[in-house]
């Protein structure tokens, strides 16, 4: 009787502590995750072309990026609890359908206003794949396997943002910017069809359907210090480098005298650093505790941020030195990422969707804040390095809180 009654509570169930027999195909999780991430990066090179065709200013068209990030953040807060209630599969299908419809509207948009609204809606749909990919891995794996599978998933997905600007630029140059959204339309439609035909439901239990249950889930999560520590520590460890990305043209072009092509090449190496970190995390998780992995990797990133700040304080830092330091910083972030996501979704496993949504929103909010702060100093490069130092320090404290009980 007691176990039956617990099925209607929000608390973790033993069913989430072992590995279920069904695991969704990793290639399908990669596909649905890429829908949201590609749409964020691929349109960036086409902003100027789109602004001229729609007879609008660069500042106005840049809203197509800002609103997309806002939609990704807010959408995860809503879609996570919904997936805990109605299931991962229907939520994902609905999100991909919304993504597809909004992509059509973007492709046909006659004005920048319609484009901006459609981009926001596109993000609301695209965030479901980014968030539910993590949740479905957690649903179908024990905590140890979750970290390894998330690292593998992230390693495969990271190539998307790295190549997206190049592909988007080629499409915009040879076919026109609207064909970028035509591609997203096809990607969303194919993803929705595959989810309908291939994917099985992974949500482990039927959760509380009563009114106010979503509010109760959020309250349970945000009242748990370990979860809040994971969100803050995860964001500070994995997205604080947005601070440097925001000022990279100033540092490389104006300070170091490099071309814009070099800027793209150097920033591309950061994705390689993150990828290497994911690969290290996948292997190290077999022998190293989550606490040691998180604190060690974050401490390594903190040391790299200090080194970067010192280099940029020199009269003429080297391009190789700055890029190598950033590369190593991103390796530390890549090691942290799968471990901290696993930790966040394992604290209350029964509501992994809600946890994934809050975690994803927190990551983006911290990354956006760091990018904004980096432009407030007289020397953007050193300011960005300082922001990364402070974020890593806060992350170290937060991760200690998150893993305190794991001692």
N, C-alpha and C positions, 0 to 999 in steps of 0.2 A: 504493500500500500504506500509506503513512504517513497519508494522509487518511482511509483506511478505519479504521485503528487508532484514530485520534483520536475516532471516533464513539462510542467507549465510555468516553471520559474525561469529566471534569467541566468541562473548560476551554471557553471560548467558541468558537463555530464561526462561520465566515464567513456562514453562513446567517442569522444574526441581525443582520448588519450592513447588510442591504438591506431594502426594504419588500416583504413577500410580497404575492401577488396578492389573497389573501383578508383581509378585515377584518371582524370581528364587528360586527353592528349596534350603534351607540352606544346606541340606546334600550333594547336588551336588556341591555347592560352596566349602564346606569342602573338598570333594574328589579331586577336581581339584587343590585346594591350597596345599593339602598335597603332590601332585606329586612333586612339586619343593622342598618343605622343607625336605621331607623324603630322597630324593636323596642326599641332602647335608650332612645329619647326619649319615645315615645308613651305608655308606661305610667306615667311620672312623675306626671302630674296625678291618676291614679286610685289612688295609693298609700293615701291615707286611706280611701277607700271600700272598697278591698280589705281593709285591715286591720280595719275594723269588721265586714265580712261574715265574715271568717275568724277573728274573735275573737282577734286577736293585737295585739302592740304596734307602734307606729310604727317602733321600732328593728329589729324582726324583719322587717317587710315591706320596709324599705329594703334588706335583703339581696338583694331581687329585682333591684336596680340594680347593687349591688356585685358580685354573683356573675355577672351578665351581662357586665360589663366584664372580669372575670377570665376568663370563658369565651372572650370575643373575643380576649384576649391569648394565652392558652394554645393556643387552637384554631389560630391562624395559624401557630404554630411547627410544628404537626403537618401541617396541610393543605398548606402550601407544598411541602415535600419530596414528599408523596404525589402532588401534581399534577405534579411534575417526573418522577415515575416512571410513573404510570398515565395521565397526561394531564389537561388542564384540564377537558374536558367531563365525563368520568365523576366526577371529584372534585366538580365543581360540582353535578351532578345528585344525588349522594349527600348533599352538604351541604344542599341545598334540601329533599330528602326528610326528612332529620333535623330540619330547622327546622320543617317542616310537622307532623310527628308530635309534636314537643315543644310546638308551639303548641296542638294539640288537648289535650294533657295539661294545659297551663296553663289553658285555657278551662274544663276540667272539674275542676280541682284542688279536692279537698274540704278541704285543710288547707294551712297556710302552708309546711309542710315539703315537701310534694309540689310546691307551686308553685316553691319555691326550686330544687329539683333539676331540675324541668322547664325553668326559666329558664336554668340553667347549660347544659343540653343544647341548648336553643334557640340559645344563643350559639355553641356549637361548630358548629352547622349554619350559622348566619347569617354567621359570619366568612368562609366560603368565598367568598361573593359580593363582600364588601368587598375581600378580598385578591386573588382571581383576576381581578377586573375590571382591576386594575392590571397583573397579569402578562400578561393577554391583549392589552392595549394594547402592552406591551413586545414580546410575541411577534411582533406583526404590524406593527411600525413600526420605522424606523431611529431613532437617538437624538434627532435633531432633531424628527421628527414625534411621537415619544413624548411630549415635553414639551407640545407643543401639544394633543395628544389627551387627555392626562391633565388638563390645565387645563380643557378643555371638559367632560370627564366630571365633574370635581370641581365645576365651576360649576353643572352641572345637578343634581348630587346634593345640593349644600349646601342647597337649598330644603327638602329633607326634614326634617332636624333643626330647621329654623326653624319649620316649620308643624306638626310632629308633636305638640308639647305642646298646641297649640290643638285639633287634631283629636281627640287622645286625651281631652281634657277634655270635649269635646262628646259623644263616644261614651259616656263613663262617666256623664255627667249624664243623658242621655236614654235610653240602652239598658242601661247597666250595664258594669262593668269587664271582664266575661268576653267581651263582644262585641269588645273590642280584640283579643283573641287569636283570636277567630273570623275577624277580618279578616286577621290574620297567617297563619292557616291557608290562606285563599284566596290570599293573595299568594304564599306558598311553593309551593302546588300549581300555580298558573298559571306561576310562574317555572320550575319543574322541567319542566313540559310544553313550554314555549317553548324551553328549552335543548335538550331531546330532539328537538324538531321543527325548530328553526331553526339552532342553533349548530353550527358545525363545529369540529373539533379545531384548536387553534392552537399547541400545543407544537411547537417547531421541530425537535427531534431526539429520538431515543430515548436516554435516559440510562442510566447504569450500574445494572443491576438486582441486582448482587451484594449479599449481606448486608453491612451496615456502610456502604453508600453514603450514606445520609442523614447519618450521623455525619461521613463524609468531606466532604460538602458544607458542613455547618455549620462544620467546622474550617477549610475553605478560606476561607469567608466571614469568620469572626471573626478569622482571622489576617491579614486584609487591612486595613491601616490606613485606606485610603480608604473602605472599606465601613463600618467602625466609626465613622469620622468622620461619614459620611452619616447613620447611625442616630442618633448622639448629637446632631449638629447639627440634623438634621431634627426630632427630638422637642423639643429646646429652642426651636426656631424656630416650631413649629406648634401645640404643645399646652400650652406654659407658661401661656397665658392662662386655663387651667382654674383657676389659683391665684386669679384675681380672680372668676371665676364662682362659686367656692365661698363667697366672702365677700360677694358682691354684695348680698344682702338687708341685711346689716349696714351696708354703706357707704351704700346708697341710702335705706333706711328709717330706720335709727337715726342715721346721721351727717348725711344730707342731707334728712331729713324727707319723703321721697317715699312714694307708695303702692306696694303690691305690683304693681299693674298697670303702674306706671311702670318697675319693675324689669324686667318682661318686655319692655316696649317697648324699653328701653335695651339689654338683652342681645340683642334681635333685631337691633339695628343692627350688632352685632359680626359677625353672619352676612353682613350686607351688605358690611362691610369685607373679610371673607375673600373674598366673591364678586368684589368689585372687584379684589382682589389676583390672583385666578385669571385674570380677564380681562386685566389688565396683563401677567401672565406669558406668556399665550398670544401676545400681540403682541410683547412685548419679546424673546422667545426667538428671533425671526427675525433680530435685529440685534445682540443683546447676548450675550456669552459666558456660559456657565453659572456660571463662577467670579464674574464681576462681578455677575451677577444675584443669586446667593446672598449674597455678602458685603455687597453694597449694601443689599438688602432686610433682612437681619438687623441690619445697623448702624442702619438706619432704625427698626426695632422697638426696639432698645436705647435709642436716643435718646427714643423715646416712653415707654418704661418709666421712664427717668430723669425725664422731665417729669411723669409721673403721680405718682411718689414725691414730687416737690417740691410738686405741687398738694395732695396729701393731707396734707402737712405744714403747710399754711396753716390759719388758724383756721376759715374757712368756704369751702371750695372750691365752685365752681359745678357744677351738674348737667351743664350743657352742656359745660363745659371737661373734666370727667372723661370723659364719654361720647365726646366728639370725640377725645380722646387715645387712648382704648381703640380707637375705630374705626380710627384711623391705625395703631396697633400691629397690629391684625388685618389691615390691608392689607399690611403688610410680611410677616406670616406667610403670607398667601394667595399672595404673589409667590414666596415660598420653596418652598411645598409641592410643586407639580408638578416644579420643577427638581431638588429634592433627592431625590424619589422616583425620577425618571429616572436620576439619578446612581447611586443605590444599586442599581438593577436592571440598570444597564449595566456594572458593574464585572466581574461574571461572568455574562454574558447567558444561558449555558446552564442556569443554575439560578435563573432569575428568580422562580419560585414560592417557593423557599426564601428568597431575598433579600426578597421582598415580605412573607413571613410574619415574618421577624425584624424587618424595618423596622416593620411594623404593631404588633408586640408592644412594641418599644422605644418607639414613640410613646405608646402607652397607659400604659406604665409610667412614663415621664417626666411625662406629664400628671397621673397619679394622685399621683405624688410631690409635684409642685408644689401640687396642691390640698390635700394633707395638710399641707405645710409652712406654707401660708398661714394656718392656724388656730393657729399656735404663738406668735404675738406678742401683745403687749398691744393693739396697734392693728392689727386684721386688714387694713384697707385698705392701710396703709403696708407691712405685712409682705408682702402679696400683690404689691405693686409692687416690693419688694425682691427677692422670689423671681423675678419676671419679669426684673429687671435682671441678677441672677446667671445665670439660665438663658440669657439672650441673650448674655452675655459668654462663657459656656462654649460656646454655639453658634457664636460667631464663631471661637473657637480650633478647634473640631471641624471646621467647614466649611473652614477653611484647610487642615487636614490632608486632608480629603476631596478637595479640588480642587488639591492641591499639584502634581500631575503635569500639570495642565491649563494651567500657565503657558506 
